[in-house]
Amino acid sequence: MIKTILFDLGNVIIPFDFKRAYARMAALCGCPAEEVPARIRATGLVGPFEKGEIEAEPFVRELCGALKLNISHQEFCDWWSCVFLPEPLVPEELLEDLASRHRLLALSNTNPIHFAMLKEAYPLLRHFDDYVLSYEVGAAKPEAKIYQEAIARAQCGPGECFFTDDLAVNIEAARAHGMDAVQFLSAEQLERELRARGAL
């Protein structure tokens, strides 16, 4: 029996499109949009930021310096968060229904800038009982530590957890930890999977 349902956030609950940020950044730093992701990767800052190894202020300062961006901290945060699209992929009614029956957790690779914006911009996140976030745990999916933390906070056995994520590698890791896990394709597909397990 499923007792706790865990959701990835990005491209499961909330859609994102990095190209939106790349286009805005290209205008700010005077380089083609297609060069932006390589420039960001070359800094080596994003992974440590998502694992809580670097705080927000030095991250912003160092990334702006590396990319020659002369913008304020708030302007950076606005740009960094413009990747998210307004309409959730999962209807709030489904989350509300699930929350009335099960413990709900978010299990996400994210950073403090993005998560602060998500909590403010997407009220449906209030239906979650807890948030297992990479920058707080100090580990990112598919690393074992973040799944172990998620199972501890699920307050049940791993076999009583259901997890959905858009990335197959993260689903495989969840299954390796004993969780029932399904790759997210659509809200309709997710609802079918949950009904098949008696979770709805």
Backbone as JSON Lines, residues from 0, in Angstrom:
{"i":0,"aa":"M","n":[0.84,-1.2,0.0],"ca":[0.0,0.0,0.0],"c":[0.88,1.26,0.0]}
{"i":1,"aa":"I","n":[0.54,2.2,-0.85],"ca":[1.29,3.45,-0.92],"c":[0.89,4.37,0.23]}
{"i":2,"aa":"K","n":[1.87,4.81,0.98],"ca":[1.62,5.76,2.07],"c":[2.14,7.15,1.76]}
{"i":3,"aa":"T","n":[3.25,7.24,1.02],"ca":[3.85,8.53,0.71],"c":[4.11,8.63,-0.79]}
{"i":4,"aa":"I","n":[3.74,9.76,-1.37],"ca":[3.97,10.01,-2.8],"c":[4.97,11.13,-2.92]}
{"i":5,"aa":"L","n":[6.02,10.89,-3.71],"ca":[7.1,11.86,-3.89],"c":[7.12,12.33,-5.34]}
{"i":6,"aa":"F","n":[7.22,13.63,-5.51],"ca":[7.25,14.24,-6.83],"c":[8.56,14.98,-7.03]}
{"i":7,"aa":"D","n":[9.15,14.8,-8.19],"ca":[10.14,15.77,-8.67],"c":[9.37,17.07,-8.95]}
{"i":8,"aa":"L","n":[10.06,18.2,-8.94],"ca":[9.38,19.47,-9.23],"c":[9.51,19.88,-10.7]}
{"i":9,"aa":"G","n":[10.74,20.09,-11.17],"ca":[10.95,20.6,-12.52],"c":[10.55,19.61,-13.59]}
{"i":10,"aa":"N","n":[9.69,20.05,-14.49],"ca":[9.17,19.25,-15.6],"c":[8.32,18.07,-15.14]}
{"i":11,"aa":"V","n":[7.86,18.13,-13.88],"ca":[6.84,17.21,-13.39],"c":[5.67,18.03,-12.84]}
{"i":12,"aa":"I","n":[5.95,18.82,-11.82],"ca":[4.93,19.75,-11.33],"c":[4.97,21.05,-12.12]}
{"i":13,"aa":"I","n":[6.17,21.58,-12.31],"ca":[6.33,22.9,-12.93],"c":[7.23,22.79,-14.17]}
{"i":14,"aa":"P","n":[6.71,23.2,-15.33],"ca":[7.52,23.11,-16.55],"c":[8.59,24.18,-16.6]}
{"i":15,"aa":"F","n":[9.7,23.86,-17.25],"ca":[10.74,24.88,-17.44],"c":[11.34,24.77,-18.83]}
{"i":16,"aa":"D","n":[11.92,25.85,-19.27],"ca":[12.56,25.93,-20.59],"c":[13.79,26.82,-20.46]}
{"i":17,"aa":"F","n":[14.96,26.21,-20.41],"ca":[16.2,26.97,-20.23],"c":[16.45,27.96,-21.37]}
{"i":18,"aa":"K","n":[15.88,27.69,-22.54],"ca":[16.12,28.59,-23.68],"c":[15.61,30.0,-23.39]}
{"i":19,"aa":"R","n":[14.58,30.12,-22.54],"ca":[14.09,31.45,-22.16],"c":[15.18,32.26,-21.47]}
{"i":20,"aa":"A","n":[15.9,31.61,-20.56],"ca":[16.97,32.3,-19.84],"c":[18.17,32.56,-20.76]}
{"i":21,"aa":"Y","n":[18.48,31.6,-21.61],"ca":[19.62,31.78,-22.5],"c":[19.42,32.97,-23.43]}
{"i":22,"aa":"A","n":[18.19,33.13,-23.93],"ca":[17.91,34.26,-24.83],"c":[18.07,35.59,-24.09]}
{"i":23,"aa":"R","n":[17.57,35.66,-22.85],"ca":[17.7,36.89,-22.08],"c":[19.15,37.18,-21.73]}
{"i":24,"aa":"M","n":[19.88,36.14,-21.42],"ca":[21.26,36.32,-21.04],"c":[22.12,36.75,-22.23]}
{"i":25,"aa":"A","n":[21.8,36.2,-23.4],"ca":[22.56,36.57,-24.6],"c":[22.49,38.08,-24.83]}
{"i":26,"aa":"A","n":[21.32,38.65,-24.59],"ca":[21.16,40.09,-24.76],"c":[21.97,40.86,-23.72]}
{"i":27,"aa":"L","n":[22.11,40.28,-22.52],"ca":[22.82,40.97,-21.45],"c":[24.34,40.91,-21.6]}
{"i":28,"aa":"C","n":[24.84,39.78,-22.08],"ca":[26.3,39.64,-22.14],"c":[26.86,39.69,-23.55]}
{"i":29,"aa":"G","n":[26.01,39.94,-24.53],"ca":[26.49,40.17,-25.89],"c":[27.11,38.96,-26.55]}
{"i":30,"aa":"C","n":[26.5,37.78,-26.35],"ca":[26.98,36.58,-27.04],"c":[25.78,35.83,-27.59]}
{"i":31,"aa":"P","n":[25.97,34.96,-28.58],"ca":[24.83,34.21,-29.12],"c":[24.19,33.32,-28.06]}
{"i":32,"aa":"A","n":[22.88,33.18,-28.12],"ca":[22.15,32.38,-27.12],"c":[22.66,30.95,-27.06]}
{"i":33,"aa":"E","n":[23.07,30.4,-28.22],"ca":[23.52,29.01,-28.23],"c":[24.86,28.82,-27.5]}
{"i":34,"aa":"E","n":[25.59,29.91,-27.25],"ca":[26.86,29.81,-26.52],"c":[26.67,29.88,-25.0]}
{"i":35,"aa":"V","n":[25.52,30.36,-24.58],"ca":[25.3,30.61,-23.15],"c":[25.43,29.35,-22.29]}
{"i":36,"aa":"P","n":[24.77,28.21,-22.64],"ca":[24.9,27.05,-21.76],"c":[26.34,26.58,-21.59]}
{"i":37,"aa":"A","n":[27.13,26.64,-22.66],"ca":[28.54,26.22,-22.55],"c":[29.31,27.15,-21.63]}
{"i":38,"aa":"R","n":[29.01,28.43,-21.69],"ca":[29.68,29.4,-20.81],"c":[29.32,29.15,-19.35]}
{"i":39,"aa":"I","n":[28.04,28.83,-19.1],"ca":[27.62,28.53,-17.74],"c":[28.29,27.25,-17.24]}
{"i":40,"aa":"R","n":[28.29,26.21,-18.07],"ca":[28.93,24.94,-17.69],"c":[30.4,25.14,-17.38]}
{"i":41,"aa":"A","n":[31.06,25.97,-18.17],"ca":[32.51,26.17,-18.01],"c":[32.87,26.76,-16.65]}
{"i":42,"aa":"T","n":[31.92,27.42,-16.0],"ca":[32.22,28.0,-14.68],"c":[32.3,26.93,-13.6]}
{"i":43,"aa":"G","n":[31.63,25.79,-13.82],"ca":[31.62,24.72,-12.82],"c":[30.9,25.08,-11.54]}
{"i":44,"aa":"L","n":[30.03,26.09,-11.59],"ca":[29.38,26.6,-10.39],"c":[28.01,25.99,-10.1]}
{"i":45,"aa":"V","n":[27.3,25.56,-11.14],"ca":[25.9,25.18,-10.95],"c":[25.75,23.93,-10.1]}
{"i":46,"aa":"G","n":[26.54,22.89,-10.37],"ca":[26.46,21.67,-9.58],"c":[26.68,21.91,-8.09]}
{"i":47,"aa":"P","n":[27.79,22.57,-7.72],"ca":[28.01,22.88,-6.3],"c":[26.9,23.74,-5.7]}
{"i":48,"aa":"F","n":[26.32,24.67,-6.49],"ca":[25.24,25.51,-5.99],"c":[24.02,24.66,-5.66]}
{"i":49,"aa":"E","n":[23.71,23.7,-6.52],"ca":[22.54,22.85,-6.29],"c":[22.76,21.86,-5.15]}
{"i":50,"aa":"K","n":[24.02,21.64,-4.76],"ca":[24.3,20.74,-3.63],"c":[24.63,21.52,-2.36]}
{"i":51,"aa":"G","n":[24.38,22.83,-2.38],"ca":[24.56,23.63,-1.18],"c":[26.01,23.87,-0.81]}
{"i":52,"aa":"E","n":[26.92,23.67,-1.76],"ca":[28.35,23.84,-1.47],"c":[28.8,25.28,-1.65]}
{"i":53,"aa":"I","n":[27.95,26.1,-2.23],"ca":[28.23,27.52,-2.4],"c":[26.94,28.29,-2.11]}
{"i":54,"aa":"E","n":[27.03,29.37,-1.38],"ca":[25.86,30.18,-1.03],"c":[25.41,31.02,-2.23]}
{"i":55,"aa":"A","n":[24.21,31.57,-2.13],"ca":[23.63,32.3,-3.26],"c":[24.44,33.53,-3.65]}
{"i":56,"aa":"E","n":[24.86,34.34,-2.66],"ca":[25.55,35.59,-3.01],"c":[26.87,35.35,-3.73]}
{"i":57,"aa":"P","n":[27.77,34.48,-3.21],"ca":[28.99,34.23,-3.98],"c":[28.74,33.55,-5.32]}
{"i":58,"aa":"F","n":[27.7,32.71,-5.39],"ca":[27.35,32.08,-6.67],"c":[27.01,33.15,-7.7]}
{"i":59,"aa":"V","n":[26.13,34.07,-7.32],"ca":[25.72,35.13,-8.24],"c":[26.92,35.99,-8.62]}
{"i":60,"aa":"R","n":[27.71,36.36,-7.64],"ca":[28.87,37.22,-7.89],"c":[29.87,36.55,-8.84]}
{"i":61,"aa":"E","n":[30.18,35.28,-8.56],"ca":[31.17,34.58,-9.38],"c":[30.65,34.3,-10.79]}
{"i":62,"aa":"L","n":[29.38,33.92,-10.9],"ca":[28.83,33.64,-12.23],"c":[28.74,34.93,-13.05]}
{"i":63,"aa":"C","n":[28.3,36.01,-12.41],"ca":[28.24,37.29,-13.13],"c":[29.64,37.71,-13.59]}
{"i":64,"aa":"G","n":[30.63,37.52,-12.72],"ca":[32.0,37.87,-13.09],"c":[32.5,37.06,-14.26]}
{"i":65,"aa":"A","n":[32.25,35.75,-14.23],"ca":[32.72,34.86,-15.3],"c":[32.04,35.16,-16.62]}
{"i":66,"aa":"L","n":[30.77,35.61,-16.56],"ca":[30.01,35.87,-17.77],"c":[29.98,37.35,-18.15]}
{"i":67,"aa":"K","n":[30.72,38.16,-17.36],"ca":[30.79,39.6,-17.61],"c":[29.4,40.23,-17.64]}
{"i":68,"aa":"L","n":[28.61,39.87,-16.64],"ca":[27.25,40.41,-16.49],"c":[27.28,41.53,-15.45]}
{"i":69,"aa":"N","n":[26.91,42.7,-15.85],"ca":[26.87,43.84,-14.93],"c":[25.43,44.11,-14.54]}
{"i":70,"aa":"I","n":[24.9,43.23,-13.65],"ca":[23.51,43.36,-13.22],"c":[23.44,43.19,-11.7]}
{"i":71,"aa":"S","n":[22.34,43.65,-11.11],"ca":[22.18,43.54,-9.67],"c":[21.82,42.1,-9.28]}
{"i":72,"aa":"H","n":[21.91,41.82,-7.97],"ca":[21.56,40.49,-7.47],"c":[20.1,40.17,-7.82]}
{"i":73,"aa":"Q","n":[19.2,41.13,-7.64],"ca":[17.79,40.88,-7.94],"c":[17.56,40.66,-9.43]}
{"i":74,"aa":"E","n":[18.25,41.43,-10.26],"ca":[18.13,41.23,-11.71],"c":[18.62,39.84,-12.09]}
{"i":75,"aa":"F","n":[19.7,39.4,-11.44],"ca":[20.19,38.04,-11.71],"c":[19.14,37.01,-11.32]}
{"i":76,"aa":"C","n":[18.56,37.16,-10.13],"ca":[17.56,36.19,-9.67],"c":[16.36,36.14,-10.61]}
{"i":77,"aa":"D","n":[15.94,37.31,-11.11],"ca":[14.83,37.36,-12.06],"c":[15.19,36.61,-13.33]}
{"i":78,"aa":"W","n":[16.41,36.83,-13.81],"ca":[16.86,36.14,-15.02],"c":[16.99,34.64,-14.78]}
{"i":79,"aa":"W","n":[17.62,34.27,-13.67],"ca":[17.89,32.87,-13.33],"c":[16.59,32.07,-13.2]}
{"i":80,"aa":"S","n":[15.51,32.76,-12.79],"ca":[14.24,32.08,-12.54],"c":[13.24,32.18,-13.69]}
{"i":81,"aa":"C","n":[13.62,32.86,-14.77],"ca":[12.66,33.02,-15.87],"c":[12.48,31.74,-16.68]}
{"i":82,"aa":"V","n":[13.22,30.68,-16.32],"ca":[13.1,29.41,-17.03],"c":[11.74,28.75,-16.8]}
{"i":83,"aa":"F","n":[11.07,29.1,-15.7],"ca":[9.83,28.41,-15.34],"c":[8.63,29.0,-16.07]}
{"i":84,"aa":"L","n":[7.74,28.12,-16.51],"ca":[6.54,28.51,-17.24],"c":[5.36,28.59,-16.27]}
{"i":85,"aa":"P","n":[4.37,29.42,-16.58],"ca":[3.33,29.71,-15.59],"c":[2.37,28.57,-15.26]}
{"i":86,"aa":"E","n":[2.04,27.72,-16.23],"ca":[1.0,26.72,-16.0],"c":[1.59,25.39,-15.53]}
{"i":87,"aa":"P","n":[1.23,24.91,-14.35],"ca":[1.75,23.62,-13.86],"c":[1.36,22.46,-14.78]}
{"i":88,"aa":"L","n":[2.16,21.41,-14.74],"ca":[1.89,20.22,-15.55],"c":[0.9,19.29,-14.86]}
{"i":89,"aa":"V","n":[0.84,19.38,-13.54],"ca":[-0.08,18.55,-12.76],"c":[-1.14,19.47,-12.16]}
{"i":90,"aa":"P","n":[-2.41,19.19,-12.36],"ca":[-3.45,20.08,-11.83],"c":[-3.46,20.1,-10.31]}
{"i":91,"aa":"E","n":[-3.75,21.27,-9.76],"ca":[-3.78,21.4,-8.3],"c":[-4.82,20.46,-7.69]}
{"i":92,"aa":"E","n":[-5.92,20.21,-8.39],"ca":[-6.97,19.34,-7.86],"c":[-6.43,17.94,-7.57]}
{"i":93,"aa":"L","n":[-5.51,17.46,-8.44],"ca":[-4.93,16.14,-8.24],"c":[-4.04,16.14,-6.99]}
{"i":94,"aa":"L","n":[-3.23,17.18,-6.84],"ca":[-2.36,17.26,-5.66],"c":[-3.2,17.35,-4.38]}
{"i":95,"aa":"E","n":[-4.25,18.14,-4.45],"ca":[-5.11,18.31,-3.27],"c":[-5.75,16.97,-2.89]}
{"i":96,"aa":"D","n":[-6.22,16.22,-3.88],"ca":[-6.82,14.92,-3.64],"c":[-5.8,13.97,-3.04]}
{"i":97,"aa":"L","n":[-4.61,13.92,-3.62],"ca":[-3.55,13.04,-3.11],"c":[-3.16,13.42,-1.68]}
{"i":98,"aa":"A","n":[-3.09,14.72,-1.41],"ca":[-2.68,15.19,-0.09],"c":[-3.7,14.81,0.98]}
{"i":99,"aa":"S","n":[-4.95,14.6,0.58],"ca":[-5.97,14.21,1.55],"c":[-5.87,12.73,1.9]}
{"i":100,"aa":"R","n":[-5.1,11.98,1.09],"ca":[-5.02,10.52,1.28],"c":[-3.63,10.04,1.71]}
{"i":101,"aa":"H","n":[-2.6,10.82,1.33],"ca":[-1.22,10.37,1.5],"c":[-0.33,11.51,1.99]}
{"i":102,"aa":"R","n":[0.84,11.15,2.48],"ca":[1.88,12.14,2.75],"c":[2.5,12.51,1.39]}
{"i":103,"aa":"L","n":[2.68,13.8,1.12],"ca":[3.27,14.26,-0.14],"c":[4.61,14.91,0.12]}
{"i":104,"aa":"L","n":[5.62,14.48,-0.62],"ca":[6.95,15.08,-0.55],"c":[7.4,15.54,-1.92]}
{"i":105,"aa":"A","n":[8.12,16.65,-1.96],"ca":[8.83,17.05,-3.17],"c":[10.27,16.59,-3.02]}
{"i":106,"aa":"L","n":[10.8,15.96,-4.06],"ca":[12.19,15.47,-4.07],"c":[12.85,16.08,-5.3]}
{"i":107,"aa":"S","n":[13.66,17.11,-5.08],"ca":[14.09,17.94,-6.22],"c":[15.54,18.34,-6.14]}
{"i":108,"aa":"N","n":[16.2,18.31,-7.3],"ca":[17.5,18.97,-7.47],"c":[17.21,20.43,-7.78]}
{"i":109,"aa":"T","n":[17.56,21.31,-6.87],"ca":[17.26,22.72,-7.06],"c":[18.25,23.56,-6.27]}
{"i":110,"aa":"N","n":[18.02,24.85,-6.24],"ca":[18.91,25.78,-5.55],"c":[18.05,26.81,-4.81]}
{"i":111,"aa":"P","n":[18.63,27.54,-3.86],"ca":[17.8,28.44,-3.05],"c":[17.13,29.56,-3.83]}
{"i":112,"aa":"I","n":[17.75,30.04,-4.9],"ca":[17.12,31.1,-5.7],"c":[15.86,30.57,-6.38]}
{"i":113,"aa":"H","n":[16.0,29.42,-7.03],"ca":[14.84,28.85,-7.72],"c":[13.75,28.46,-6.74]}
{"i":114,"aa":"F","n":[14.1,27.83,-5.63],"ca":[13.06,27.33,-4.74],"c":[12.29,28.48,-4.08]}
{"i":115,"aa":"A","n":[12.98,29.55,-3.73],"ca":[12.28,30.71,-3.15],"c":[11.27,31.26,-4.14]}
{"i":116,"aa":"M","n":[11.66,31.32,-5.41],"ca":[10.75,31.82,-6.45],"c":[9.57,30.86,-6.64]}
{"i":117,"aa":"L","n":[9.85,29.55,-6.65],"ca":[8.78,28.58,-6.86],"c":[7.75,28.63,-5.75]}
{"i":118,"aa":"K","n":[8.19,28.72,-4.5],"ca":[7.26,28.78,-3.37],"c":[6.35,30.0,-3.47]}
{"i":119,"aa":"E","n":[6.9,31.09,-3.98],"ca":[6.12,32.33,-4.09],"c":[5.17,32.31,-5.28]}
{"i":120,"aa":"A","n":[5.64,31.76,-6.41],"ca":[4.89,31.85,-7.66],"c":[3.89,30.72,-7.88]}
{"i":121,"aa":"Y","n":[4.06,29.61,-7.16],"ca":[3.2,28.44,-7.4],"c":[2.54,28.01,-6.09]}
{"i":122,"aa":"P","n":[1.38,28.6,-5.77],"ca":[0.72,28.3,-4.49],"c":[0.38,26.82,-4.31]}
{"i":123,"aa":"L","n":[0.27,26.05,-5.39],"ca":[-0.08,24.64,-5.25],"c":[0.98,23.85,-4.48]}
{"i":124,"aa":"L","n":[2.19,24.4,-4.32],"ca":[3.22,23.7,-3.57],"c":[2.88,23.6,-2.08]}
{"i":125,"aa":"R","n":[1.88,24.34,-1.65],"ca":[1.48,24.28,-0.24],"c":[0.91,22.91,0.13]}
{"i":126,"aa":"H","n":[0.53,22.11,-0.85],"ca":[-0.04,20.81,-0.57],"c":[1.0,19.78,-0.14]}
{"i":127,"aa":"F","n":[2.28,20.12,-0.29],"ca":[3.33,19.18,0.1],"c":[3.61,19.27,1.6]}
{"i":128,"aa":"D","n":[3.81,18.1,2.21],"ca":[4.11,18.04,3.64],"c":[5.57,18.38,3.94]}
{"i":129,"aa":"D","n":[6.45,18.11,2.98],"ca":[7.87,18.36,3.21],"c":[8.57,18.45,1.86]}
{"i":130,"aa":"Y","n":[9.78,19.02,1.88],"ca":[10.55,19.23,0.65],"c":[11.96,18.7,0.89]}
{"i":131,"aa":"V","n":[12.35,17.72,0.09],"ca":[13.69,17.16,0.16],"c":[14.46,17.76,-1.0]}
{"i":132,"aa":"L","n":[15.31,18.74,-0.69],"ca":[15.94,19.58,-1.71],"c":[17.45,19.36,-1.72]}
{"i":133,"aa":"S","n":[17.99,19.24,-2.92],"ca":[19.41,18.91,-3.05],"c":[20.32,19.89,-2.32]}
{"i":134,"aa":"Y","n":[20.02,21.18,-2.39],"ca":[20.92,22.16,-1.77],"c":[20.86,22.12,-0.25]}
{"i":135,"aa":"E","n":[19.78,21.57,0.31],"ca":[19.68,21.41,1.76],"c":[20.29,20.09,2.22]}
{"i":136,"aa":"V","n":[20.11,19.04,1.41],"ca":[20.61,17.71,1.77],"c":[22.11,17.6,1.54]}
{"i":137,"aa":"G","n":[22.64,18.35,0.57],"ca":[24.06,18.24,0.22],"c":[24.33,17.11,-0.75]}
{"i":138,"aa":"A","n":[23.3,16.7,-1.48],"ca":[23.42,15.64,-2.49],"c":[22.31,15.83,-3.5]}
{"i":139,"aa":"A","n":[22.56,15.37,-4.73],"ca":[21.59,15.52,-5.82],"c":[21.26,14.17,-6.42]}
{"i":140,"aa":"K","n":[20.01,14.03,-6.85],"ca":[19.64,12.82,-7.59],"c":[20.59,12.66,-8.78]}
{"i":141,"aa":"P","n":[21.04,11.47,-9.08],"ca":[20.64,10.17,-8.53],"c":[21.55,9.65,-7.4]}
{"i":142,"aa":"E","n":[22.17,10.53,-6.63],"ca":[23.04,10.09,-5.54],"c":[22.22,9.44,-4.42]}
{"i":143,"aa":"A","n":[22.82,8.45,-3.78],"ca":[22.12,7.67,-2.76],"c":[21.65,8.52,-1.59]}
{"i":144,"aa":"K","n":[22.46,9.48,-1.17],"ca":[22.16,10.23,0.06],"c":[20.81,10.92,0.01]}
{"i":145,"aa":"I","n":[20.44,11.48,-1.14],"ca":[19.18,12.22,-1.21],"c":[17.98,11.28,-1.16]}
{"i":146,"aa":"Y","n":[18.12,10.07,-1.71],"ca":[17.03,9.09,-1.62],"c":[16.89,8.57,-0.19]}
{"i":147,"aa":"Q","n":[18.01,8.37,0.47],"ca":[17.97,7.92,1.87],"c":[17.28,8.96,2.74]}
{"i":148,"aa":"E","n":[17.57,10.24,2.48],"ca":[16.91,11.31,3.23],"c":[15.42,11.34,2.92]}
{"i":149,"aa":"A","n":[15.07,11.15,1.66],"ca":[13.66,11.16,1.27],"c":[12.89,10.03,1.95]}
{"i":150,"aa":"I","n":[13.47,8.85,1.99],"ca":[12.8,7.71,2.63],"c":[12.65,7.97,4.13]}
{"i":151,"aa":"A","n":[13.65,8.58,4.76],"ca":[13.56,8.91,6.18],"c":[12.41,9.89,6.43]}
{"i":152,"aa":"R","n":[12.27,10.86,5.55],"ca":[11.22,11.87,5.75],"c":[9.84,11.38,5.29]}
{"i":153,"aa":"A","n":[9.83,10.3,4.51],"ca":[8.55,9.73,4.06],"c":[7.77,9.14,5.22]}
{"i":154,"aa":"Q","n":[8.49,8.77,6.28],"ca":[7.87,8.22,7.49],"c":[7.18,6.89,7.22]}
{"i":155,"aa":"C","n":[7.76,6.13,6.28],"ca":[7.26,4.79,5.98],"c":[8.39,4.02,5.31]}
{"i":156,"aa":"G","n":[8.16,2.77,5.0],"ca":[9.18,1.98,4.33],"c":[9.31,2.37,2.87]}
{"i":157,"aa":"P","n":[10.47,2.11,2.25],"ca":[10.65,2.47,0.83],"c":[9.63,1.81,-0.09]}
{"i":158,"aa":"G","n":[9.19,0.6,0.26],"ca":[8.19,-0.09,-0.55],"c":[6.81,0.52,-0.47]}
{"i":159,"aa":"E","n":[6.63,1.45,0.48],"ca":[5.35,2.16,0.63],"c":[5.42,3.56,0.01]}
{"i":160,"aa":"C","n":[6.53,3.83,-0.7],"ca":[6.73,5.13,-1.37],"c":[6.53,4.98,-2.87]}
{"i":161,"aa":"F","n":[5.85,5.96,-3.45],"ca":[5.73,6.06,-4.91],"c":[6.39,7.37,-5.34]}
{"i":162,"aa":"F","n":[7.26,7.29,-6.35],"ca":[8.01,8.46,-6.8],"c":[7.87,8.62,-8.3]}
{"i":163,"aa":"T","n":[7.71,9.87,-8.74],"ca":[7.71,10.16,-10.18],"c":[8.67,11.29,-10.49]}
{"i":164,"aa":"D","n":[9.39,11.13,-11.59],"ca":[10.43,12.07,-12.03],"c":[10.47,12.0,-13.55]}
{"i":165,"aa":"D","n":[10.87,13.09,-14.19],"ca":[10.9,13.08,-15.66],"c":[12.14,12.38,-16.22]}
{"i":166,"aa":"L","n":[13.16,12.14,-15.38],"ca":[14.41,11.56,-15.86],"c":[14.53,10.08,-15.47]}
{"i":167,"aa":"A","n":[14.79,9.23,-16.47],"ca":[14.87,7.79,-16.24],"c":[15.94,7.42,-15.22]}
{"i":168,"aa":"V","n":[17.08,8.11,-15.25],"ca":[18.18,7.79,-14.33],"c":[17.75,7.97,-12.88]}
{"i":169,"aa":"N","n":[16.9,8.95,-12.62],"ca":[16.44,9.19,-11.25],"c":[15.4,8.16,-10.82]}
{"i":170,"aa":"I","n":[14.63,7.67,-11.79],"ca":[13.66,6.6,-11.51],"c":[14.41,5.31,-11.18]}
{"i":171,"aa":"E","n":[15.44,5.01,-11.95],"ca":[16.22,3.79,-11.71],"c":[16.85,3.83,-10.32]}
{"i":172,"aa":"A","n":[17.36,5.0,-9.93],"ca":[17.98,5.12,-8.6],"c":[16.94,4.93,-7.5]}
{"i":173,"aa":"A","n":[15.75,5.47,-7.68],"ca":[14.68,5.29,-6.69],"c":[14.32,3.82,-6.54]}
{"i":174,"aa":"R","n":[14.21,3.12,-7.65],"ca":[13.89,1.69,-7.61],"c":[14.99,0.91,-6.9]}
{"i":175,"aa":"A","n":[16.24,1.32,-7.12],"ca":[17.37,0.65,-6.46],"c":[17.3,0.8,-4.95]}
{"i":176,"aa":"H","n":[16.6,1.83,-4.49],"ca":[16.41,2.04,-3.05],"c":[15.09,1.45,-2.54]}
{"i":177,"aa":"G","n":[14.43,0.67,-3.39],"ca":[13.24,-0.05,-2.96],"c":[11.92,0.68,-3.15]}
{"i":178,"aa":"M","n":[11.97,1.84,-3.82],"ca":[10.75,2.62,-4.03],"c":[10.05,2.17,-5.3]}
{"i":179,"aa":"D","n":[8.74,2.32,-5.33],"ca":[7.96,2.16,-6.56],"c":[8.09,3.48,-7.31]}
{"i":180,"aa":"A","n":[8.58,3.46,-8.53],"ca":[8.87,4.71,-9.24],"c":[8.51,4.58,-10.71]}
{"i":181,"aa":"V","n":[7.97,5.67,-11.26],"ca":[7.52,5.71,-12.65],"c":[7.98,7.01,-13.28]}
{"i":182,"aa":"Q","n":[8.5,6.92,-14.49],"ca":[8.91,8.13,-15.21],"c":[7.69,8.94,-15.6]}
{"i":183,"aa":"F","n":[7.73,10.23,-15.32],"ca":[6.59,11.11,-15.62],"c":[6.55,11.45,-17.1]}
{"i":184,"aa":"L","n":[5.37,11.24,-17.71],"ca":[5.15,11.61,-19.11],"c":[4.05,12.66,-19.24]}
{"i":185,"aa":"S","n":[3.02,12.54,-18.41],"ca":[1.91,13.49,-18.44],"c":[1.09,13.32,-17.17]}
{"i":186,"aa":"A","n":[0.25,14.3,-16.88],"ca":[-0.63,14.19,-15.72],"c":[-1.6,13.02,-15.88]}
{"i":187,"aa":"E","n":[-2.08,12.81,-17.09],"ca":[-3.02,11.73,-17.36],"c":[-2.36,10.36,-17.11]}
{"i":188,"aa":"Q","n":[-1.13,10.22,-17.59],"ca":[-0.4,8.96,-17.38],"c":[-0.14,8.74,-15.9]}
{"i":189,"aa":"L","n":[0.23,9.8,-15.19],"ca":[0.49,9.68,-13.75],"c":[-0.77,9.26,-13.01]}
{"i":190,"aa":"E","n":[-1.89,9.86,-13.38],"ca":[-3.16,9.51,-12.71],"c":[-3.5,8.04,-12.94]}
{"i":191,"aa":"R","n":[-3.26,7.56,-14.16],"ca":[-3.52,6.14,-14.45],"c":[-2.64,5.24,-13.57]}
{"i":192,"aa":"E","n":[-1.37,5.61,-13.44],"ca":[-0.44,4.82,-12.62],"c":[-0.89,4.8,-11.16]}
{"i":193,"aa":"L","n":[-1.33,5.93,-10.67],"ca":[-1.77,6.02,-9.27],"c":[-3.06,5.23,-9.04]}
{"i":194,"aa":"R","n":[-3.98,5.32,-10.0],"ca":[-5.24,4.56,-9.87],"c":[-4.97,3.06,-9.91]}
{"i":195,"aa":"A","n":[-4.03,2.64,-10.76],"ca":[-3.69,1.23,-10.86],"c":[-3.12,0.69,-9.55]}
{"i":196,"aa":"R","n":[-2.56,1.58,-8.73],"ca":[-1.97,1.18,-7.44],"c":[-2.95,1.43,-6.28]}
{"i":197,"aa":"G","n":[-4.15,1.87,-6.58],"ca":[-5.13,2.11,-5.54],"c":[-4.84,3.35,-4.72]}
{"i":198,"aa":"A","n":[-4.03,4.26,-5.28],"ca":[-3.64,5.48,-4.55],"c":[-4.62,6.62,-4.77]}
{"i":199,"aa":"L","n":[-5.58,6.42,-5.66],"ca":[-6.62,7.43,-5.94],"c":[-8.0,6.79,-5.83]}
